[in-house]
């Protein structure tokens, strides 16, 4: 056989193999460019245009199915979404459209299976999770419904009011079954926990729910933080719910209700307000918790008072039952006379005048050493809670008083 006969036909025509490869690459590049150019059209062009350009594209079929469902053409949406799934079996949105079409057609059991699968495939498919929230709630399945609601609210702050309202309404209407589920969600410390707890402080129903949740969470792995509990306590005090405040404090034991003065040693920073010292600062009155000069490892309250300004120095809420008590505190004087210029005062939370005022020092004793002052006070009836305050006793001229206070306590006189 001749050499000419052995050569490929292309070479006999004068075209070498390198040119064939080059032609193939050019054609491939043209096809790829067409595909790239088609993608924006399939994604953004009107559905009618996209379906003509790519009638077999799973993306276009799914878009057409969504459009048909939005127009309430349920059967068309179902057919198109099935075609999309036949070409792309793991298209979550197509599966969701098919599930919603089944639901609108009255086949809710099939829809539940499909939308549950879609929700499991994608935590970001909001319509699937929203439908599952409603479906499971109608069936009384709080655990599943609220789990899908949690998925929604973790991603979208704009749906927080609706989801929070759902939690609150369920907790109020069916507390026995719904509250434990809400508490379990909160115990996981989701990013929306603080926002939800704050949302409960606006209504009486919400405050009651917040109190119940606080007690439930206290027994779990994620109790309320000091800040969260403080917000609840302040809400109850602003609503003048003194009895509820005392009950919740007693059930949670934060701070222990058997201790009349919280943080009397000035070293417990975790106790929540208003059962915690609040210090005041103004011209002529400077109060700070500092290391004791004589005992550096010990913290105490240091008060620098000019003797002329008026106002509270420090205060906290307490809840003493009617009866006779004794207040005592350690005091040390740098300068001035704290017995004449400062006093421990008890006032009822109803805003009435003080019913007890005890000099905050030992009369006639001005010493840089620690001494103990004490006095007797009587808590009247109809006084459910009290403000314990260290207050000034102004003179008509400035005579500075600098004093330290520690180990403040109140105990039954008997």
C-alpha positions, 0 to 999 in steps of 0.5 A: 500500500502506498504512503499516500493511501496510509495518510488520513483523509484530512492530511490528504486535503492538506489539514494537519492534526493541530488545525483540527484541535484548534478548530475544535477548541474554537467551536467549544469556546463559541458554545461555552460563550453561548451558554454563558450568555444564556444564563442571565437570560434564563435567570432574569428574562421574563418567563415567557422569553426564557421558556422559548430560549431554553424550554428544557432548562431545569432553572427555566422550568422552575421559574415557570412553575413559580410564576404559575403558582403565584398566578394560582394556576396550581396544576400548571405549577405542579406539572412544570415543577415535576419536569424541573425535578426530572431534570434536576432532582435536588432542586429545593425550590422546585420541590417546594413549589411542587409541595405548595401546589399539592397543598393548594390542591388539598393534598396536604399529606403529600405536601407535608412530605415534600416540604419537610424534605425541602426544609431539610435540604435547605435551611434557607428556604423560607416559604417551605419553613413558613408553611411547615410552621403553620401546618405543624401548629395546626396539628398541635406539634409545637416542637416541630412548628417552633423548630421551623420558626427558629430556622426562620427567625435566625436568618430574618429579623424582619419576621421577628415580630410575627414569630415572637407573637406566635410564641407568646400567643401559644405560650399564653393559650397552651402554657403546659405544652408550649412553654417547655418547647419555647424554653428549650429553644431559648436554652440553646441561646439562639441569636434572637433570645435577647430580642424575644425576652425584651419583646415580652416586657411590653404587655402584662401577658408577656411579662407573665410569660417572661416570669414563667420562662425565667423559672424554667430556664433557671432549672436548665443549662442556660439560665437567664444572665444577670443582665436578662434577669435584671431587665425582668426585675426592672420591668416588674418594678416599673409596673409596680408588680412588687408581689410578683417580683418577690415571688420570682426572686424567691423561686429563682433564689437570685439573689437569695431572698433570705439576705435582706441586703444584697452585696453588703460587702461590696464585692458581688458584681453579679447580683441583678439590679434593683437588688444591687447597689446603684451608686449616684454621682453629682457635684459634691457627692462622689461614691465609688467601690474601691480597695480598702486602704487598710485591707487592700484585698477587701472592697468597700464603699468610699464616699466623698461628700462636700457636706452641702449637696443633697441627694442619695449616695447609694441605694438598692431594693429590699423586701422586708416583712412588717416587723422590727429590724436592726441595721448595722455597718462597718464604717471608717472615717478619713475626715469629717463626721459621717454620723452627722452628714450621712444616714441609712434610710428606708423608704416604702416603694409607694413613694411615701416619706422615709419611715427609718433614718439611722446615722451612718456613723457612731456619734462622737467617734471619728477614727480612721479605724473600722468601727460598727454602727447600728440602729433599730428600724420598724417596717410598717404594714402595707409596705411590700418592698423598700428602698434602702438608701445611704443619703446625705444630711446637708449643712448650711456650709461645705464641710467635707466628709470622707468615709468608708462603709462595709458589711452592711446588713439588716436582720430581725431585731429579736 
